Amino acid sequence: TVTPAQGQADLVIWIINFSPGSPKVGDEITFSVFVKNQGSAQAGASRLRFKVGGESSPPVVFVPSLAPGQEHRYDRKITLNVAQGYLTTATADAFAQVVESDESNNIRTRSFTVAQ
């Protein structure tokens, strides 16, 4: 007999957006991060880490259980007072709590520049 393989969850950072699109020093920037379960099975609750620039203690937030194809949105507002290039790093399943079909695709980065 052949038993069909069980599906597995696969959490990814689907999108990192920010507004305004061309931030300046002192602007409040709103980041929206979307965690998606692109797998074929339910993903249990997990944590999302979202780092802006060189933060040493970025926030880690709760992500509820996600069905296949379901997304969860996290918004974060921040004001940056130094004109320079920045890198954001979002990590889905930051503590590796969810068994996934692909454990290597949980991180996405996006760069942006804050102008004077």
HELIX and SHEET records of a PDB file:
SHEET    1   A 3 LEU A  11  SER A  19  0                                        
SHEET    2   A 3 GLU A  28  ASN A  37 -1                                        
SHEET    3   A 3 GLU A  71  THR A  79 -1                                        
SHEET    1   B 4 VAL A  60  VAL A  63  0                                        
SHEET    2   B 4 SER A  46  VAL A  52 -1                                        
SHEET    3   B 4 GLN A  84  THR A  91 -1                                        
SHEET    4   B 4 ILE A 107  VAL A 114 -1                                        
END                                                                             
